[in-house]
Each structure stands twice: as structure tokens, then as C-alpha cells.
Amino acid sequence: MIVVGLTGSIGMGKSTAAAVLRRAGIPVHDADAAVHVLFARDGAAVAPVEAAFPGVARDGAIDRRALGARVFGDPAALARLEAIVHPLVRARSRAFLRAAALRRAPLVVLDVPLLFEAGRAADCDAVIVVSAPPFLQAQRVLRRPGMTPARLRDILARQMPDREKRRRADFVVATGLGRRLSLRALLRAVRLLRGHGRPNRRTLWMSLFDHA
């Protein structure tokens, strides 16, 4: 089974890419969705997060707005939160991989926003990074409710720069050139991965060159 990491900085189009892969019949584990489950009523993260940040739990669930206010602009607080949440998310992704292996899925995707930052690239056979120009990224993100330029700057400061993610990727899918081109590039990457079995970077880059 080939394990593909899907990542990209905020506003780069990762969620759209993940939706495309699901529609193509590929099993996708969504790390953000896993966090929502962990923070939901009686979720596994509720008790430890409340212990670390008293007052952020409401009716057995984590109030994400209250939690965000506690960690926004505080790197030490954010590190404490990540030390709680990341291992729980990783455990859920490993359960997903075990289930997919039992179903003999040929290829699966781990959709992880902080794939490189959290050291999750080591869990993957190949990594796809979605990327767009900074001006387009900012336009997309600032349309979100409650988002401000200051908050965007704080988020970007905590994420690996896009150029470094692209450097480390096996595939880079540009999402600023139109939906159709992005879709074609994403599905082409998947076809190459399936065609080469368990890949390595040299094989992948040779394939991209040969099929250009």
C-alpha cells in the first residue's frame, strides 16, 4: 500500500485537493477532521486540553474559539497544545492505515496541514504539496470569517515556508493556474504513484520529465 502525504500552507487549496482525491475513490485521512472529533463532546483530547488550559471546555467539548484565544500569539502555549493533540491525531491516522491495509487499498492519502512541521513526512512514501502565489493565498484566507491580516501573519509564522515545502515535495500541484489544470496535475501525480508501486524520488522525477 502506497501512503501519500498531502499538505500545503493555509489557503493553498489542500482541502479542495483532498475532496478531488476522495471523489476519485482514494481513501483520505483528514487530520483537521480528526482534531474536530478529538475536541468534540467526550473526545479523547478534551480532558488533557482542559487540564492544560483550564476553562476552554464547555459541556464536555473544547470551545475552539476560547482555546484559540489562549494560544494565539503564544508559541509556548501552542507547543503545549500540539504536544497533546499531535500524538492523538497520529494514533487515529495509524488506525486508518491499518484498516486500509486490511481492505487491501492500493493507495491512501494522509491529509495533514503540518505534515513536515510535525515530522509526519516520514510516515509517507511520497508527498504532494499544493501551492499558490502569496497574493492569492492571502485573498483566499482573508475571505474566511474572523480572519485578519495579523492572524494570517501569526499562522504563517508557525508554518514552514511554502518554498521549503515545495523543495521537500515529490510533487507540487499549483492551484493558482485554474481549477482544471490543478485537477489534471493532481490526478497525474496519483497515476504516476500507482504506476510505479512503492516509489522513490528519482523514479518520480524521471517519470514527470518523461511525461512532460
mmCIF file of the C-alpha atoms, coordinates in Angstrom:
data_MODEL
# 
_entry.id   MODEL 
# 
loop_
_atom_site.group_PDB 
_atom_site.id 
_atom_site.type_symbol 
_atom_site.label_atom_id 
_atom_site.label_alt_id 
_atom_site.label_comp_id 
_atom_site.label_asym_id 
_atom_site.label_entity_id 
_atom_site.label_seq_id 
_atom_site.pdbx_PDB_ins_code 
_atom_site.Cartn_x 
_atom_site.Cartn_y 
_atom_site.Cartn_z 
_atom_site.occupancy 
_atom_site.B_iso_or_equiv 
_atom_site.pdbx_formal_charge 
_atom_site.auth_seq_id 
_atom_site.auth_comp_id 
_atom_site.auth_asym_id 
_atom_site.auth_atom_id 
_atom_site.pdbx_PDB_model_num 
ATOM 1   C CA . MET A 1 1   ? 0.000   0.000  0.000   1.00 0.00 ? 1   MET A CA 1 
ATOM 2   C CA . ILE A 1 2   ? 1.369   3.397  -1.019  1.00 0.00 ? 2   ILE A CA 1 
ATOM 3   C CA . VAL A 1 3   ? 0.935   6.139  1.587   1.00 0.00 ? 3   VAL A CA 1 
ATOM 4   C CA . VAL A 1 4   ? 0.823   9.639  0.111   1.00 0.00 ? 4   VAL A CA 1 
ATOM 5   C CA . GLY A 1 5   ? 1.098   12.765 2.226   1.00 0.00 ? 5   GLY A CA 1 
ATOM 6   C CA . LEU A 1 6   ? -0.955  15.757 1.105   1.00 0.00 ? 6   LEU A CA 1 
ATOM 7   C CA . THR A 1 7   ? -0.025  19.115 2.555   1.00 0.00 ? 7   THR A CA 1 
ATOM 8   C CA . GLY A 1 8   ? 0.248   22.827 1.887   1.00 0.00 ? 8   GLY A CA 1 
ATOM 9   C CA . SER A 1 9   ? 0.177   26.077 3.780   1.00 0.00 ? 9   SER A CA 1 
ATOM 10  C CA . ILE A 1 10  ? -3.094  27.752 4.725   1.00 0.00 ? 10  ILE A CA 1 
ATOM 11  C CA . GLY A 1 11  ? -5.137  28.946 1.744   1.00 0.00 ? 11  GLY A CA 1 
ATOM 12  C CA . MET A 1 12  ? -3.225  26.914 -0.824  1.00 0.00 ? 12  MET A CA 1 
ATOM 13  C CA . GLY A 1 13  ? -6.143  24.647 -1.805  1.00 0.00 ? 13  GLY A CA 1 
ATOM 14  C CA . LYS A 1 14  ? -5.373  21.497 0.162   1.00 0.00 ? 14  LYS A CA 1 
ATOM 15  C CA . SER A 1 15  ? -8.975  20.847 1.199   1.00 0.00 ? 15  SER A CA 1 
ATOM 16  C CA . THR A 1 16  ? -10.118 21.096 -2.413  1.00 0.00 ? 16  THR A CA 1 
ATOM 17  C CA . ALA A 1 17  ? -7.363  18.702 -3.472  1.00 0.00 ? 17  ALA A CA 1 
ATOM 18  C CA . ALA A 1 18  ? -8.388  16.226 -0.781  1.00 0.00 ? 18  ALA A CA 1 
ATOM 19  C CA . ALA A 1 19  ? -12.010 16.388 -1.963  1.00 0.00 ? 19  ALA A CA 1 
ATOM 20  C CA . VAL A 1 20  ? -10.890 15.630 -5.526  1.00 0.00 ? 20  VAL A CA 1 
ATOM 21  C CA . LEU A 1 21  ? -8.954  12.584 -4.350  1.00 0.00 ? 21  LEU A CA 1 
ATOM 22  C CA . ARG A 1 22  ? -11.942 11.302 -2.382  1.00 0.00 ? 22  ARG A CA 1 
ATOM 23  C CA . ARG A 1 23  ? -14.164 11.648 -5.442  1.00 0.00 ? 23  ARG A CA 1 
ATOM 24  C CA . ALA A 1 24  ? -11.557 9.608  -7.326  1.00 0.00 ? 24  ALA A CA 1 
ATOM 25  C CA . GLY A 1 25  ? -12.169 6.780  -4.841  1.00 0.00 ? 25  GLY A CA 1 
ATOM 26  C CA . ILE A 1 26  ? -8.955  7.209  -2.845  1.00 0.00 ? 26  ILE A CA 1 
ATOM 27  C CA . PRO A 1 27  ? -9.203  6.794  0.946   1.00 0.00 ? 27  PRO A CA 1 
ATOM 28  C CA . VAL A 1 28  ? -8.199  10.068 2.648   1.00 0.00 ? 28  VAL A CA 1 
ATOM 29  C CA . HIS A 1 29  ? -7.493  10.617 6.334   1.00 0.00 ? 29  HIS A CA 1 
ATOM 30  C CA . ASP A 1 30  ? -8.190  14.245 7.261   1.00 0.00 ? 30  ASP A CA 1 
ATOM 31  C CA . ALA A 1 31  ? -6.085  15.397 10.219  1.00 0.00 ? 31  ALA A CA 1 
ATOM 32  C CA . ASP A 1 32  ? -8.226  18.517 10.732  1.00 0.00 ? 32  ASP A CA 1 
ATOM 33  C CA . ALA A 1 33  ? -11.378 16.402 10.873  1.00 0.00 ? 33  ALA A CA 1 
ATOM 34  C CA . ALA A 1 34  ? -9.655  14.132 13.392  1.00 0.00 ? 34  ALA A CA 1 
ATOM 35  C CA . VAL A 1 35  ? -8.973  17.158 15.603  1.00 0.00 ? 35  VAL A CA 1 
ATOM 36  C CA . HIS A 1 36  ? -12.650 18.099 15.459  1.00 0.00 ? 36  HIS A CA 1 
ATOM 37  C CA . VAL A 1 37  ? -13.555 14.593 16.678  1.00 0.00 ? 37  VAL A CA 1 
ATOM 38  C CA . LEU A 1 38  ? -10.954 14.766 19.435  1.00 0.00 ? 38  LEU A CA 1 
ATOM 39  C CA . PHE A 1 39  ? -12.316 18.151 20.574  1.00 0.00 ? 39  PHE A CA 1 
ATOM 40  C CA . ALA A 1 40  ? -15.968 17.110 20.363  1.00 0.00 ? 40  ALA A CA 1 
ATOM 41  C CA . ARG A 1 41  ? -18.054 16.119 23.363  1.00 0.00 ? 41  ARG A CA 1 
ATOM 42  C CA . ASP A 1 42  ? -16.192 13.437 25.354  1.00 0.00 ? 42  ASP A CA 1 
ATOM 43  C CA . GLY A 1 43  ? -13.407 13.372 22.749  1.00 0.00 ? 43  GLY A CA 1 
ATOM 44  C CA . ALA A 1 44  ? -10.023 11.995 23.753  1.00 0.00 ? 44  ALA A CA 1 
ATOM 45  C CA . ALA A 1 45  ? -8.390  15.444 23.724  1.00 0.00 ? 45  ALA A CA 1 
ATOM 46  C CA . VAL A 1 46  ? -10.976 17.213 25.881  1.00 0.00 ? 46  VAL A CA 1 
ATOM 47  C CA . ALA A 1 47  ? -9.663  16.239 29.327  1.00 0.00 ? 47  ALA A CA 1 
ATOM 48  C CA . PRO A 1 48  ? -5.927  16.799 28.665  1.00 0.00 ? 48  PRO A CA 1 
ATOM 49  C CA . VAL A 1 49  ? -6.537  20.102 26.843  1.00 0.00 ? 49  VAL A CA 1 
ATOM 50  C CA . GLU A 1 50  ? -8.800  21.369 29.629  1.00 0.00 ? 50  GLU A CA 1 
ATOM 51  C CA . ALA A 1 51  ? -6.147  20.372 32.164  1.00 0.00 ? 51  ALA A CA 1 
ATOM 52  C CA . ALA A 1 52  ? -3.510  22.346 30.263  1.00 0.00 ? 52  ALA A CA 1 
ATOM 53  C CA . PHE A 1 53  ? -5.806  25.310 29.541  1.00 0.00 ? 53  PHE A CA 1 
ATOM 54  C CA . PRO A 1 54  ? -8.448  25.488 32.281  1.00 0.00 ? 54  PRO A CA 1 
ATOM 55  C CA . GLY A 1 55  ? -11.761 26.967 31.175  1.00 0.00 ? 55  GLY A CA 1 
ATOM 56  C CA . VAL A 1 56  ? -11.647 26.084 27.461  1.00 0.00 ? 56  VAL A CA 1 
ATOM 57  C CA . ALA A 1 57  ? -14.084 23.159 27.790  1.00 0.00 ? 57  ALA A CA 1 
ATOM 58  C CA . ARG A 1 58  ? -17.850 23.719 27.563  1.00 0.00 ? 58  ARG A CA 1 
ATOM 59  C CA . ASP A 1 59  ? -20.369 20.920 28.131  1.00 0.00 ? 59  ASP A CA 1 
ATOM 60  C CA . GLY A 1 60  ? -17.789 18.212 27.617  1.00 0.00 ? 60  GLY A CA 1 
ATOM 61  C CA . ALA A 1 61  ? -16.280 19.675 24.414  1.00 0.00 ? 61  ALA A CA 1 
ATOM 62  C CA . ILE A 1 62  ? -13.459 22.083 23.658  1.00 0.00 ? 62  ILE A CA 1 
ATOM 63  C CA . ASP A 1 63  ? -14.552 25.609 22.778  1.00 0.00 ? 63  ASP A CA 1 
ATOM 64  C CA . ARG A 1 64  ? -12.212 26.178 19.840  1.00 0.00 ? 64  ARG A CA 1 
ATOM 65  C CA . ARG A 1 65  ? -12.692 29.948 19.958  1.00 0.00 ? 65  ARG A CA 1 
ATOM 66  C CA . ALA A 1 66  ? -11.713 30.091 23.622  1.00 0.00 ? 66  ALA A CA 1 
ATOM 67  C CA . LEU A 1 67  ? -8.776  27.782 23.021  1.00 0.00 ? 67  LEU A CA 1 
ATOM 68  C CA . GLY A 1 68  ? -7.631  29.861 20.071  1.00 0.00 ? 68  GLY A CA 1 
ATOM 69  C CA . ALA A 1 69  ? -7.643  32.985 22.203  1.00 0.00 ? 69  ALA A CA 1 
ATOM 70  C CA . ARG A 1 70  ? -5.395  31.241 24.724  1.00 0.00 ? 70  ARG A CA 1 
ATOM 71  C CA . VAL A 1 71  ? -2.745  30.105 22.227  1.00 0.00 ? 71  VAL A CA 1 
ATOM 72  C CA . PHE A 1 72  ? -2.879  32.913 19.634  1.00 0.00 ? 72  PHE A CA 1 
ATOM 73  C CA . GLY A 1 73  ? 0.455   34.723 19.639  1.00 0.00 ? 73  GLY A CA 1 
ATOM 74  C CA . ASP A 1 74  ? 1.883   32.487 22.376  1.00 0.00 ? 74  ASP A CA 1 
ATOM 75  C CA . PRO A 1 75  ? 4.399   29.981 20.951  1.00 0.00 ? 75  PRO A CA 1 
ATOM 76  C CA . ALA A 1 76  ? 4.867   28.215 24.309  1.00 0.00 ? 76  ALA A CA 1 
ATOM 77  C CA . ALA A 1 77  ? 1.124   27.690 24.732  1.00 0.00 ? 77  ALA A CA 1 
ATOM 78  C CA . LEU A 1 78  ? 0.821   26.454 21.161  1.00 0.00 ? 78  LEU A CA 1 
ATOM 79  C CA . ALA A 1 79  ? 3.664   23.992 21.736  1.00 0.00 ? 79  ALA A CA 1 
ATOM 80  C CA . ARG A 1 80  ? 1.863   22.619 24.823  1.00 0.00 ? 80  ARG A CA 1 
ATOM 81  C CA . LEU A 1 81  ? -1.318  22.179 22.802  1.00 0.00 ? 81  LEU A CA 1 
ATOM 82  C CA . GLU A 1 82  ? 0.470   20.456 19.925  1.00 0.00 ? 82  GLU A CA 1 
ATOM 83  C CA . ALA A 1 83  ? 2.227   18.098 22.343  1.00 0.00 ? 83  ALA A CA 1 
ATOM 84  C CA . ILE A 1 84  ? -1.228  16.923 23.419  1.00 0.00 ? 84  ILE A CA 1 
ATOM 85  C CA . VAL A 1 85  ? -3.009  16.850 20.083  1.00 0.00 ? 85  VAL A CA 1 
ATOM 86  C CA . HIS A 1 86  ? -0.406  15.608 17.595  1.00 0.00 ? 86  HIS A CA 1 
ATOM 87  C CA . PRO A 1 87  ? 0.095   12.160 19.187  1.00 0.00 ? 87  PRO A CA 1 
ATOM 88  C CA . LEU A 1 88  ? -3.681  11.637 19.321  1.00 0.00 ? 88  LEU A CA 1 
ATOM 89  C CA . VAL A 1 89  ? -4.077  12.567 15.657  1.00 0.00 ? 89  VAL A CA 1 
ATOM 90  C CA . ARG A 1 90  ? -1.185  10.286 14.724  1.00 0.00 ? 90  ARG A CA 1 
ATOM 91  C CA . ALA A 1 91  ? -2.847  7.396  16.573  1.00 0.00 ? 91  ALA A CA 1 
ATOM 92  C CA . ARG A 1 92  ? -6.062  7.927  14.590  1.00 0.00 ? 92  ARG A CA 1 
ATOM 93  C CA . SER A 1 93  ? -4.137  8.035  11.312  1.00 0.00 ? 93  SER A CA 1 
ATOM 94  C CA . ARG A 1 94  ? -2.380  4.780  12.166  1.00 0.00 ? 94  ARG A CA 1 
ATOM 95  C CA . ALA A 1 95  ? -5.747  3.152  12.825  1.00 0.00 ? 95  ALA A CA 1 
ATOM 96  C CA . PHE A 1 96  ? -6.884  4.461  9.419   1.00 0.00 ? 96  PHE A CA 1 
ATOM 97  C CA . LEU A 1 97  ? -3.803  2.929  7.760   1.00 0.00 ? 97  LEU A CA 1 
ATOM 98  C CA . ARG A 1 98  ? -4.354  -0.425 9.460   1.00 0.00 ? 98  ARG A CA 1 
ATOM 99  C CA . ALA A 1 99  ? -7.960  -0.507 8.288   1.00 0.00 ? 99  ALA A CA 1 
ATOM 100 C CA . ALA A 1 100 ? -6.959  0.465  4.746   1.00 0.00 ? 100 ALA A CA 1 
ATOM 101 C CA . ALA A 1 101 ? -4.302  -2.256 4.676   1.00 0.00 ? 101 ALA A CA 1 
ATOM 102 C CA . LEU A 1 102 ? -6.891  -4.839 5.744   1.00 0.00 ? 102 LEU A CA 1 
ATOM 103 C CA . ARG A 1 103 ? -9.093  -3.692 2.837   1.00 0.00 ? 103 ARG A CA 1 
ATOM 104 C CA . ARG A 1 104 ? -6.043  -4.006 0.535   1.00 0.00 ? 104 ARG A CA 1 
ATOM 105 C CA . ALA A 1 105 ? -6.292  -0.396 -0.604  1.00 0.00 ? 105 ALA A CA 1 
ATOM 106 C CA . PRO A 1 106 ? -3.503  0.166  -3.167  1.00 0.00 ? 106 PRO A CA 1 
ATOM 107 C CA . LEU A 1 107 ? -3.051  3.857  -2.295  1.00 0.00 ? 107 LEU A CA 1 
ATOM 108 C CA . VAL A 1 108 ? -4.178  6.084  0.562   1.00 0.00 ? 108 VAL A CA 1 
ATOM 109 C CA . VAL A 1 109 ? -3.696  9.751  1.439   1.00 0.00 ? 109 VAL A CA 1 
ATOM 110 C CA . LEU A 1 110 ? -2.824  11.410 4.733   1.00 0.00 ? 110 LEU A CA 1 
ATOM 111 C CA . ASP A 1 111 ? -4.182  14.964 4.546   1.00 0.00 ? 111 ASP A CA 1 
ATOM 112 C CA . VAL A 1 112 ? -2.035  16.772 7.152   1.00 0.00 ? 112 VAL A CA 1 
ATOM 113 C CA . PRO A 1 113 ? -1.628  20.574 7.182   1.00 0.00 ? 113 PRO A CA 1 
ATOM 114 C CA . LEU A 1 114 ? 1.550   20.381 9.314   1.00 0.00 ? 114 LEU A CA 1 
ATOM 115 C CA . LEU A 1 115 ? 2.949   17.268 7.659   1.00 0.00 ? 115 LEU A CA 1 
ATOM 116 C CA . PHE A 1 116 ? 6.549   18.484 7.621   1.00 0.00 ? 116 PHE A CA 1 
ATOM 117 C CA . GLU A 1 117 ? 6.348   20.524 10.816  1.00 0.00 ? 117 GLU A CA 1 
ATOM 118 C CA . ALA A 1 118 ? 5.041   17.556 12.823  1.00 0.00 ? 118 ALA A CA 1 
ATOM 119 C CA . GLY A 1 119 ? 7.512   15.075 11.315  1.00 0.00 ? 119 GLY A CA 1 
ATOM 120 C CA . ARG A 1 120 ? 4.765   13.152 9.540   1.00 0.00 ? 120 ARG A CA 1 
ATOM 121 C CA . ALA A 1 121 ? 6.517   13.048 6.144   1.00 0.00 ? 121 ALA A CA 1 
ATOM 122 C CA . ALA A 1 122 ? 8.444   10.043 7.459   1.00 0.00 ? 122 ALA A CA 1 
ATOM 123 C CA . ASP A 1 123 ? 5.128   8.136  7.533   1.00 0.00 ? 123 ASP A CA 1 
ATOM 124 C CA . CYS A 1 124 ? 4.670   8.625  3.776   1.00 0.00 ? 124 CYS A CA 1 
ATOM 125 C CA . ASP A 1 125 ? 6.107   7.067  0.631   1.00 0.00 ? 125 ASP A CA 1 
ATOM 126 C CA . ALA A 1 126 ? 5.649   10.327 -1.293  1.00 0.00 ? 126 ALA A CA 1 
ATOM 127 C CA . VAL A 1 127 ? 4.404   13.856 -0.590  1.00 0.00 ? 127 VAL A CA 1 
ATOM 128 C CA . ILE A 1 128 ? 2.196   16.117 -2.680  1.00 0.00 ? 128 ILE A CA 1 
ATOM 129 C CA . VAL A 1 129 ? 2.353   19.830 -1.849  1.00 0.00 ? 129 VAL A CA 1 
ATOM 130 C CA . VAL A 1 130 ? -0.301  22.245 -3.103  1.00 0.00 ? 130 VAL A CA 1 
ATOM 131 C CA . SER A 1 131 ? 0.938   25.774 -3.678  1.00 0.00 ? 131 SER A CA 1 
ATOM 132 C CA . ALA A 1 132 ? -0.271  29.159 -4.918  1.00 0.00 ? 132 ALA A CA 1 
ATOM 133 C CA . PRO A 1 133 ? 1.211   32.683 -5.172  1.00 0.00 ? 133 PRO A CA 1 
ATOM 134 C CA . PRO A 1 134 ? 1.248   34.634 -1.872  1.00 0.00 ? 134 PRO A CA 1 
ATOM 135 C CA . PHE A 1 135 ? -1.222  37.268 -3.087  1.00 0.00 ? 135 PHE A CA 1 
ATOM 136 C CA . LEU A 1 136 ? -3.767  34.594 -3.986  1.00 0.00 ? 136 LEU A CA 1 
ATOM 137 C CA . GLN A 1 137 ? -3.170  32.769 -0.722  1.00 0.00 ? 137 GLN A CA 1 
ATOM 138 C CA . ALA A 1 138 ? -3.874  35.983 1.213   1.00 0.00 ? 138 ALA A CA 1 
ATOM 139 C CA . GLN A 1 139 ? -7.020  36.698 -0.825  1.00 0.00 ? 139 GLN A CA 1 
ATOM 140 C CA . ARG A 1 140 ? -8.401  33.231 -0.080  1.00 0.00 ? 140 ARG A CA 1 
ATOM 141 C CA . VAL A 1 141 ? -7.601  33.258 3.624   1.00 0.00 ? 141 VAL A CA 1 
ATOM 142 C CA . LEU A 1 142 ? -8.805  36.790 4.368   1.00 0.00 ? 142 LEU A CA 1 
ATOM 143 C CA . ARG A 1 143 ? -12.236 35.881 2.996   1.00 0.00 ? 143 ARG A CA 1 
ATOM 144 C CA . ARG A 1 144 ? -12.691 33.473 5.898   1.00 0.00 ? 144 ARG A CA 1 
ATOM 145 C CA . PRO A 1 145 ? -14.919 34.622 8.789   1.00 0.00 ? 145 PRO A CA 1 
ATOM 146 C CA . GLY A 1 146 ? -12.932 36.105 11.656  1.00 0.00 ? 146 GLY A CA 1 
ATOM 147 C CA . MET A 1 147 ? -9.638  36.130 9.769   1.00 0.00 ? 147 MET A CA 1 
ATOM 148 C CA . THR A 1 148 ? -7.455  39.226 9.943   1.00 0.00 ? 148 THR A CA 1 
ATOM 149 C CA . PRO A 1 149 ? -4.067  40.120 8.440   1.00 0.00 ? 149 PRO A CA 1 
ATOM 150 C CA . ALA A 1 150 ? -2.491  39.840 11.905  1.00 0.00 ? 150 ALA A CA 1 
ATOM 151 C CA . ARG A 1 151 ? -3.936  36.383 12.436  1.00 0.00 ? 151 ARG A CA 1 
ATOM 152 C CA . LEU A 1 152 ? -2.772  35.279 8.993   1.00 0.00 ? 152 LEU A CA 1 
ATOM 153 C CA . ARG A 1 153 ? 0.749   36.518 9.734   1.00 0.00 ? 153 ARG A CA 1 
ATOM 154 C CA . ASP A 1 154 ? 0.746   34.558 13.002  1.00 0.00 ? 154 ASP A CA 1 
ATOM 155 C CA . ILE A 1 155 ? -0.397  31.373 11.255  1.00 0.00 ? 155 ILE A CA 1 
ATOM 156 C CA . LEU A 1 156 ? 2.214   31.711 8.515   1.00 0.00 ? 156 LEU A CA 1 
ATOM 157 C CA . ALA A 1 157 ? 4.931   32.332 11.095  1.00 0.00 ? 157 ALA A CA 1 
ATOM 158 C CA . ARG A 1 158 ? 4.139   28.926 12.615  1.00 0.00 ? 158 ARG A CA 1 
ATOM 159 C CA . GLN A 1 159 ? 4.161   27.095 9.296   1.00 0.00 ? 159 GLN A CA 1 
ATOM 160 C CA . MET A 1 160 ? 7.141   26.042 7.229   1.00 0.00 ? 160 MET A CA 1 
ATOM 161 C CA . PRO A 1 161 ? 7.599   28.485 4.321   1.00 0.00 ? 161 PRO A CA 1 
ATOM 162 C CA . ASP A 1 162 ? 5.920   27.423 1.118   1.00 0.00 ? 162 ASP A CA 1 
ATOM 163 C CA . ARG A 1 163 ? 9.211   27.441 -0.788  1.00 0.00 ? 163 ARG A CA 1 
ATOM 164 C CA . GLU A 1 164 ? 10.679  24.905 1.664   1.00 0.00 ? 164 GLU A CA 1 
ATOM 165 C CA . LYS A 1 165 ? 7.619   22.670 1.399   1.00 0.00 ? 165 LYS A CA 1 
ATOM 166 C CA . ARG A 1 166 ? 7.923   22.747 -2.369  1.00 0.00 ? 166 ARG A CA 1 
ATOM 167 C CA . ARG A 1 167 ? 11.612  21.885 -2.124  1.00 0.00 ? 167 ARG A CA 1 
ATOM 168 C CA . ARG A 1 168 ? 10.859  18.819 0.008   1.00 0.00 ? 168 ARG A CA 1 
ATOM 169 C CA . ALA A 1 169 ? 7.873   17.619 -2.033  1.00 0.00 ? 169 ALA A CA 1 
ATOM 170 C CA . ASP A 1 170 ? 7.823   14.770 -4.527  1.00 0.00 ? 170 ASP A CA 1 
ATOM 171 C CA . PHE A 1 171 ? 5.040   16.540 -6.426  1.00 0.00 ? 171 PHE A CA 1 
ATOM 172 C CA . VAL A 1 172 ? 3.999   20.204 -6.408  1.00 0.00 ? 172 VAL A CA 1 
ATOM 173 C CA . VAL A 1 173 ? 0.477   20.972 -7.597  1.00 0.00 ? 173 VAL A CA 1 
ATOM 174 C CA . ALA A 1 174 ? -0.038  24.640 -8.488  1.00 0.00 ? 174 ALA A CA 1 
ATOM 175 C CA . THR A 1 175 ? -3.527  25.803 -7.543  1.00 0.00 ? 175 THR A CA 1 
ATOM 176 C CA . GLY A 1 176 ? -3.291  29.334 -8.908  1.00 0.00 ? 176 GLY A CA 1 
ATOM 177 C CA . LEU A 1 177 ? -3.483  28.469 -12.606 1.00 0.00 ? 177 LEU A CA 1 
ATOM 178 C CA . GLY A 1 178 ? -7.109  27.419 -12.786 1.00 0.00 ? 178 GLY A CA 1 
ATOM 179 C CA . ARG A 1 179 ? -9.118  24.549 -11.351 1.00 0.00 ? 179 ARG A CA 1 
ATOM 180 C CA . ARG A 1 180 ? -8.838  22.335 -14.433 1.00 0.00 ? 180 ARG A CA 1 
ATOM 181 C CA . LEU A 1 181 ? -5.037  22.474 -14.579 1.00 0.00 ? 181 LEU A CA 1 
ATOM 182 C CA . SER A 1 182 ? -4.770  21.813 -10.849 1.00 0.00 ? 182 SER A CA 1 
ATOM 183 C CA . LEU A 1 183 ? -7.090  18.825 -11.142 1.00 0.00 ? 183 LEU A CA 1 
ATOM 184 C CA . ARG A 1 184 ? -5.096  17.383 -14.042 1.00 0.00 ? 184 ARG A CA 1 
ATOM 185 C CA . ALA A 1 185 ? -1.787  17.791 -12.202 1.00 0.00 ? 185 ALA A CA 1 
ATOM 186 C CA . LEU A 1 186 ? -3.133  16.185 -9.035  1.00 0.00 ? 186 LEU A CA 1 
ATOM 187 C CA . LEU A 1 187 ? -4.614  13.163 -10.781 1.00 0.00 ? 187 LEU A CA 1 
ATOM 188 C CA . ARG A 1 188 ? -1.479  12.777 -12.910 1.00 0.00 ? 188 ARG A CA 1 
ATOM 189 C CA . ALA A 1 189 ? 0.608   12.568 -9.747  1.00 0.00 ? 189 ALA A CA 1 
ATOM 190 C CA . VAL A 1 190 ? -1.685  9.831  -8.453  1.00 0.00 ? 190 VAL A CA 1 
ATOM 191 C CA . ARG A 1 191 ? -1.436  7.896  -11.726 1.00 0.00 ? 191 ARG A CA 1 
ATOM 192 C CA . LEU A 1 192 ? 2.370   8.043  -11.577 1.00 0.00 ? 192 LEU A CA 1 
ATOM 193 C CA . LEU A 1 193 ? 2.374   6.832  -7.990  1.00 0.00 ? 193 LEU A CA 1 
ATOM 194 C CA . ARG A 1 194 ? 0.078   3.942  -8.805  1.00 0.00 ? 194 ARG A CA 1 
ATOM 195 C CA . GLY A 1 195 ? 2.088   3.027  -11.875 1.00 0.00 ? 195 GLY A CA 1 
ATOM 196 C CA . HIS A 1 196 ? 5.412   2.831  -10.054 1.00 0.00 ? 196 HIS A CA 1 
ATOM 197 C CA . GLY A 1 197 ? 4.257   0.950  -6.993  1.00 0.00 ? 197 GLY A CA 1 
ATOM 198 C CA . ARG A 1 198 ? 6.289   1.958  -3.959  1.00 0.00 ? 198 ARG A CA 1 
ATOM 199 C CA . PRO A 1 199 ? 8.173   4.949  -5.403  1.00 0.00 ? 199 PRO A CA 1 
ATOM 200 C CA . ASN A 1 200 ? 11.372  6.814  -4.777  1.00 0.00 ? 200 ASN A CA 1 
ATOM 201 C CA . ARG A 1 201 ? 12.172  10.436 -5.607  1.00 0.00 ? 201 ARG A CA 1 
ATOM 202 C CA . ARG A 1 202 ? 14.427  9.563  -8.560  1.00 0.00 ? 202 ARG A CA 1 
ATOM 203 C CA . THR A 1 203 ? 11.757  7.392  -10.169 1.00 0.00 ? 203 THR A CA 1 
ATOM 204 C CA . LEU A 1 204 ? 9.097   10.037 -9.638  1.00 0.00 ? 204 LEU A CA 1 
ATOM 205 C CA . TRP A 1 205 ? 11.089  12.916 -11.068 1.00 0.00 ? 205 TRP A CA 1 
ATOM 206 C CA . MET A 1 206 ? 12.186  10.809 -14.069 1.00 0.00 ? 206 MET A CA 1 
ATOM 207 C CA . SER A 1 207 ? 8.519   9.974  -14.675 1.00 0.00 ? 207 SER A CA 1 
ATOM 208 C CA . LEU A 1 208 ? 7.487   13.606 -14.510 1.00 0.00 ? 208 LEU A CA 1 
ATOM 209 C CA . PHE A 1 209 ? 10.210  14.505 -17.014 1.00 0.00 ? 209 PHE A CA 1 
ATOM 210 C CA . ASP A 1 210 ? 9.318   11.643 -19.346 1.00 0.00 ? 210 ASP A CA 1 
ATOM 211 C CA . HIS A 1 211 ? 5.635   12.575 -19.335 1.00 0.00 ? 211 HIS A CA 1 
ATOM 212 C CA . ALA A 1 212 ? 6.061   16.331 -19.647 1.00 0.00 ? 212 ALA A CA 1 
# 
